[in-house]
Amino acid sequence: MSQIFSKNRRTKKNLKTPKEIIWENEEKNSSTTNLLYFIIYKFIWFLLSLARFVMTPFFDLRIGILYSNKIGRFLGNTEFYLRKKSLEKKNKKLDIIFSGKTINHQVLKMISRKVFLIENQAMYNIFNKIKKATLDSNIWIDLNVTGWLRGNDWTGAKPQLKFTNEEEAKGKQILSELGLKRDDEFVCVFAKDRFYSDNLSNPPKKNSFWYENDFRNCDIENYLLAAEYLTKQNIHVIRMGLHKPEKKLDVTNSQIIDYTSNIRPFLSNPEFADVYLPAKCKFFIGCTSGIYQFASIFNTPVAYTNMVPYGECGRNSHDIVIFKKCENRHNNKILSIQECIKQDITGDWLTEQKILQLQNDNIYFKENSPEEILDLTKEMNERLNKSWKEQNDEEILKKKFLEITKIYSSDGTSFPGRVGYNFFKKNSSLLN
């Protein structure tokens, strides 16, 4: 629920989001039931704990299991850990991080510059099983935290991953090959289709539940009006993605580049471009999918479209968000945010059970229109150019939204970023 971070509900348990609780339960339920292996894992853990005790006068030994096979969990969780670690004044910790198969080797390389990282699938498997057998031990680094609404632990630190000079030159060469000149601005755009998964080795099967009913799915064609606007501002638009998309872009505008369809399959190292482009774009236009984290971890501004459930919002002060609407198809009524919260459409995840329950009540999600995405894009571009004209009722609308949703960061401050101004002005019933 979005109220997890309400000022009046500040407990250790309530600082866990729905998604984080699901991950924790998955780990608990996947622990070994084989008694012999359980004893072996406990014994190895005992030796590790003993070694940690001996080392205590010098440093605190901790071990982390990197969730490197799913984009959002890999990028956001790891960056949050690194940011929080960078804020610790007296850091006498020796952190050893294990990684197995990764979704992006470039990010893994950048992480290895910040911490002692061991990339070995066999060792990863062993230590992952030891962790699951000893989940309550404080030797384990908690990498199950997304960083969402974690206040100063996220916003108070600078981005932790950096490109080397050699990598910067490589990135500029990619931009040149895409047709961009040295000082050209560009915006990255991503819309999650039915085939996309944060774990690319396990995409949704055609006609499966998540293929048909994933609340994050949206149509890339609804973003083309905003893309055309950006090109008229002499800003290139690069359509991102990590796999062959459901739809190719049918455009004749040479400043709109379908990277995921036409460029990525032919790159010798697409994983580098997947990181570099969102890190360097003017801003990123995304949706409720972990790929926007390629921008967020570098503090690149994000214009969030089609966000749902209510509670999913920006990570940084320059982020702007607009939401999918909830429609009762029985009477064609759009539910207010207050009504959505009563339906538990809150927090940072919706389960299959919740989606089926909503559908049983004839409640479905309605995508943002091309015009709503255009309004958001204009606002983001104008705010970054410092040409946005402040409106008298901006703070009133934001305050009303906050009163309804009670979305606060874990340190009691308001959620970072803002909701698109025109989105609420044109959909005022959402705030009833």
Secondary structure as UniProt FT lines:
FT   HELIX           2..5
FT   TURN            7..8
FT   HELIX           13..15
FT   HELIX           18..29
FT   HELIX           35..55
FT   TURN            56..58
FT   STRAND          60..65
FT   TURN            68..69
FT   HELIX           71..72
FT   HELIX           73..77
FT   HELIX           78..86
FT   STRAND          93..99
FT   HELIX           105..112
FT   TURN            113..114
FT   STRAND          116..119
FT   HELIX           121..133
FT   TURN            135..136
FT   TURN            138..139
FT   TURN            148..149
FT   HELIX           152..155
FT   HELIX           165..177
FT   TURN            178..179
FT   TURN            182..183
FT   STRAND          185..189
FT   TURN            194..195
FT   TURN            200..201
FT   TURN            206..207
FT   HELIX           209..213
FT   TURN            215..216
FT   HELIX           220..223
FT   HELIX           224..232
FT   TURN            233..234
FT   STRAND          235..239
FT   TURN            254..255
FT   STRAND          256..257
FT   HELIX           259..263
FT   HELIX           264..266
FT   HELIX           270..280
FT   STRAND          284..286
FT   HELIX           290..292
FT   HELIX           293..296
FT   TURN            297..299
FT   STRAND          302..307
FT   TURN            317..318
FT   STRAND          320..323
FT   STRAND          325..328
FT   TURN            329..332
FT   STRAND          333..334
FT   HELIX           337..342
FT   TURN            343..344
FT   TURN            347..348
FT   HELIX           352..360
FT   TURN            361..362
FT   STRAND          363..366
FT   HELIX           370..384
FT   TURN            385..386
FT   TURN            392..393
FT   HELIX           394..405
FT   TURN            410..411
FT   STRAND          418..419
FT   HELIX           421..426
FT   HELIX           428..431
//
